[in-house]
Amino acid sequence: MKNDDTSLSKFISLILRHKPEEIGITLDKHGWADTAQLIKGIRSTGRRIDTETLERIVRNDEKQRYSFSEDGKKIRANQGHSIPVEVEMPVTPPPEKLYHGTSLRFLDSIKQSGILRMNRLYVHLSPDTETAFKVGSRHGKPVVLVIDTAAMLADGYQFRLSENGVWMSEDIPWKYVAEVLMPEN
């Protein structure tokens, strides 16, 4: 992504996941925003964007954060919302283990309270340790918590899978953390 596209993508993420009112738009109950209204709202902040730029950002986003409706008239963030929306992610049986990347500085708190959604609708889980370490490194020295999803399923927990491959869960009590992985170096 071009540098301007990276900056715009971060702003779009803020709008579609947390603060649509900042540019005067609303999301429907499933998190969809009118594409034309999004572009108009972003332009009202002095940022330069058009349909071609928005399509390029969505297409080139390495984390696949956004989706267009089939007709392209609506757009939404795939996950990560702090505002109440139902993104229509299917309940899906997960693999036996999933991974949660965090920072070592949060580990004692997680041992006490579990992995909490905090200001998001769901806890985010990765399908592999590499992705989880990348996520954890954004917050400091990374650690990866190996989650025993088979035990969680047996206890009635549900998992959802977003369009971009991120697994979602409710808060996860510490008892479901099977292992703590540290970086090798």
N, C-alpha and C positions, 0 to 999 in steps of 0.2 A: 504494500500500500504506500502511496505517496505520503510524505510528511503531512501535508494539508489534509489528506484523507484520514490519517491517523487521528489528528485533532478533531476532525468532524465526527469520526466514528465514536470517539469518547463522548462527545457532546450528545450524539444521537442515543447512545447507551444511557446517559443520564436522563434524557427526556423520556425514552420508551420504558425504562425500568423504574425510575424514581420520581421524576418531576415534570410531567407533561404540562402542568400549569405554567411552567416557566416560559413557555412560548405560546401560551393561550390555546392549547389543544386539550382534548379529552380522549381517553382510551375507552373502548367498549369493554364489556365485562370479561372478554377473552384477551384483552391486551392489545387489540388492533387499533391503529391510528390511520386516519385517512392520509394517504401518501402526499397528495397535493397540499393538504393543510400542514403536514409536517414540514414540507419544503418551504412553504410560505412563512411558517413560524420561525424556522431556522434563519431564513433571510431577514426577518424582522430584527434579529440580533446583530446584523451586520456581517454575518458569515455568508460566504459565496457557496451556493449549492444549486444544482438543477437535477432533473430526473436522471440524466446520464451519470452524474457524479454519485447520486444516491445508489443507483444500480451497481456502479463499480465498487462502492464501499461494501455493499451487501455481498457481492460476488467474491471479492478478494479478502474478506475478513477471515483470518486464519482460524479463529475460534467459532466461525459461523454463528455469530450472535443474533442475526436477524433473519426473518423470513418475510417474503411477500405473499399476499393472497394469490390464488391462481390467476386472477385477472390483473394483478399488479396495482390495484387501486388502494390496497391496504398493506401496512407493514407492522411488524411487532418484533419485540425482543423474544428470543426463544426461552430464556429463563433468567433468573437473577433479580426478579422484581422485589421491591420493598413495598410496593403499593398492592392492594388486594385485586388481583386478576386471576382468572382461571385459564391457563394457557392450553388447556385441553391435552395435556400429556397423558398418554395411556398408562394405566397401571400395568406394570410389566415385571415378570419374575426376573430378578437380577442373577448374575453369576454368583457362585458361592462366596466370593470375596470381592469387595470393592475397596477403594482407597480414598482417604481424606487427607489432603495436604494442609498443613498448618505450620505455625512457627513454634520453635522450642519454648519460647517465652510464654506461650499459652497452655502448655502441656499440663501444668499443675492445676490450673483452673478447669481444664477439660476433665481431668481425673476426678475432680470434685462434682462438677455439674453435668458432664457429658458434652457431646458436640451439639451446640445449640444453633438454631436458625439465625439468631441475632435479629437483624433488621430485614432479613429475607424471608420469603415464604417457605423455603425448603433448605435443608442442608444439602450442599453439593458434594457429590462423590465422583471419583474418576475411575475409569475401567482399568487403568494401569498405573504403576508406580512412577514412571517417568513424568506423566502429566501431573500427578499429585505432588511430586517434588517441585515442579515449576510453580504450581499454585502456592505451595508453602513458602517458597523463596521470595514471594512478593511481600511477605510480612516479616522477614528476618531469617534467622538460621532455620532451614526447613526440617520438618519431621513428617513422616507419613504414618498415618494410623490405618492399620489393616482392619477392615470391618467384616465381622462374621455375619454376612447377610443371610446365610442359611438359618442361623439361630434366630435372627430377627424375623424372618418369614415364619418360622415355626411358632413364634410368639405373636403373630398377627400383624406385623408391620407390613406396610405396602411401599412399593418403590415405583417411581415414574421415570421414564426415559425421555429426555428432551430431543428435539429434532437434530441437535448437534452433538448427541452422544454423551451428554452429562446426565448422570443418575441423580435422582432427587429422593429425599427421605424426610420424615419428621425428625425431631430431635432424637439423637442417638445416645442412650445411656452408656456410661463407660464399660459396663459389663460386656458389651458387644465389640469392644476393641480387642482383637485377637493378638495384636502385635504392634510394637512401635518401631518403625524403621528410621535409622539415621543415615545421612549421606555418607558415602564411603570415603570421601576426602576430608 
